[in-house]
């Protein structure tokens, strides 16, 4: 199972966020990801390693090339983590609304 907190930690670095964003809708090599960035291809490879360890990126071999893409399971884990906050907020709102309605109904 993917740890959402580890994924969020990985995304805490701005360069990793840019690398991850580039993988949003496409499959890329590390060299393609490095194009237009202010870091080297080896540095991009290191960022990809962290993203892979966090469950946000998957890699597959295509001959001698390595193709990277975003891992939907990692994205889903982060989404569920944030949804937990939303669920708690909605439950607190429901309780406050019921409490206010009950107080209005008192004689």
N, C-alpha and C positions, 0 to 999 in steps of 0.2 A: 504494500500500500504506500502511496506517495504521501510524504509529510508536507502539508501546506506551509508550515512555518519555515521549513528548509527552502521551499520554493520562493517564499517571500523574501527570505534572507538573500537568496541568489539574485533576485530582482532588485535588491537594494543598491546595486552598483549601476550607475548610469550607462556605462559601456555595455554591460550585460543586457540592460533593458533595450538598448538600441539593436544589439545583435538579435535578441529575441523578437523584437518588433519586425525586423527584416524577414524573419521566418514565419510571420503570421500567415501569409497566403502562398508561400512558395517553398520549394526545396532548393537548398544552396550548398555549395562547397564552402570550406573555410575561406578560400581565396576570394570567392565571389562576395562573401560577407564582409571581408576586409576592405573591398573597394569602396572608396569614398569615406572611409573612417580614418580617424587620426591615430589608429593603433596598427601594429604590424599583423601579418597573418598568423605568426606564432602566438601573439597575444590573443587574437580572436579564438584560436584553437584552445587556449587555456580557459577563456570565458565559456566556450562551448562545453568544455569538460565539467565546469561547475554547474552549468545549466542541465547537463545530462545527469549528473549526480543528484540534482534536485528534482529530477523527474519531469523537467519542462521541455526537453529536447530528446529526440531519438536520432540515431545515425544508422545508415545502412551502407554497405559496400557496393560499389558499382565499378568493377574492375579495380583499378588502383585508386580510384576516387572515393571519398567519403561524402555522402550526401546527408545533410542535416535538415530536420524539419521540427516544427513545434509538436509537442506531444499533448494531445487533447486530454489525456488522463491527468497530467499535471495542472492544466488549466482548470479542469473540473474540480480538482482537489482545492485549489485556491478559491474558486467560486463557492464551493460548499462552506469553506471557512468563513468567507464574508457573509454568506446567507445566514449563518448562525447568528451573526450580529443583527441582521435584519429581522430574523425571527424573534429574537429577544426584545428588540425595539417594538415590534408590533404587539407582542404579548404584553409588554408594559403599558402601551397605549390602550389596549383593550381593557386591562385591569383598571386603569385610571378613568376611562370612560364609564365603565360599569359602576365604579365607586361614586363618580359624580352623579350618575343617573339614580343610584340608590339614595344618595343624600337629598336629591331634589324630591324624591317620592316620600320622604319622611314628613310626618305632620308637624 
